[in-house]
Amino acid sequence: MMGRPPRTFAEVVVAKLGIWKAGQAMKVIGVTTAWAVCLVLDGDDQRPTQVRLAEVYCKSQPSVNRDLAAFRKAFPEEEDPHRIALVLAADISRRQAQALDRLDGLVMRASMTPMAKLA
């Protein structure tokens, strides 16, 4: 992070844990991202259960517990990834909406293209 403050969540995690703890950093990033994906998929701001988190994260519950422990080590001031995941979920939703808008535009253009040009 030489000379500039961290800009991404990954950079913040590495800055907190140190570059030599990249494995731990990946666990923190993974479990926080999985938490955010749960929020987006479930369509609410409720904390996911550990069963749901393990399902979305494609990991066993003991692995999820270890990754949550890594999160608490990196962010001792946070009870769990929820507050950070809310920010990530909002970004995921925004990007998803942008992608759908682009897709709608492509579909609209394709529907206006004469069939002869598509053959």
N, C-alpha and C positions, 0 to 999 in steps of 0.2 A: 504494500500500500504506500509505497514510497512518496512522501510529500503531499499526497492528496487524501482526503477522507474517503472511506469506503462508500461506494454508490449503490451496490447491489446487496441483496440479502446474503448471498454467498460471500461477498467480500467482508461483510460485517461479521459473519460467523468465523471466517478465517482470522480476522483481526482479533476476535475475542479469544479463540483457542490457540492461535499460532499456526504457522504454515506446516510445522512438523506434526500436527494433529489432523492431517487431511482426512484420515479415515473417520475420526470422530465428527469432523465438520460435515462429511457426506451424510452421516446418520442424522445429524441435526437438520440439515437441509431437506433430506428425504422425508423425515417424519413431519416436519412443518409443512412441506408441500402436500403430503398426503392428507394432512388435517385440512388444508385449504381446499383440496379437491373434494373431500367429504362435504364441506360447507356448500360448495357449488352444486354438487350432485344432489344433495339432500334439499337444497333450496331454502335453507334457513340458517340462522346464526347460532344454533344450539351446538354445544360441544358434542362431538361424536363419541359413541361408546368405544371401548377398546376393541370390541368385536368388530364393529364397523370400520374402525381405523385399520385393523389387521386385514380385513377383507379388501379395502381399497388399496392399501399399501402392499398387498400380496406378500405379507410376512406373517410369521407365527406371532401369537400374543407375547411369548417371552422375548422375541426379537423387538417387537414394538416397545415393550417395557424397557429394554436396554437402550433403544434409540431415544425414548423419552427421558431416560436418566442422563444421556449425553446432552439432550436439550437443556435440562435443568443445570447441568454443569456449565454450559456455555452462557445460559441466561438465568442465573440464580435469582434475579429480581422478578422473574415471571413464574407464575404457578404452573402454566402449561403453554403450549404453542398457540392457544386460541387467539389472543390479541394480535399477534403477528400474522397468523393465518387469515384473519379477517381482512387484513390489508392485501395479502396475496390473493385471496379469493376475489376481492373486488377487481384486481388487475386481471385475473383469469377471466372473469365475466366480461370485462371491458374488451379484452382481446377476442373473446369468443363472439361477442356482438359485432365487432369489426369484421371478423372473418365471415360471418353470416351475411353481413351487408355486401361484402365483396362477392360472395357466392350468388346472392340475389341479382347483383348487377350482371354477372356472367350468364346466369340463366335467362335474364331478360334479353340480353344481346343475342344469345343463341336462339331464343324463340322468335326473334325478329329477322333472323337470317333466312333467306330463301333456301328451300330444301335442295335446290340444284347445287348450291355452294357447299352444302354439307356432304354431298355424295362423293 
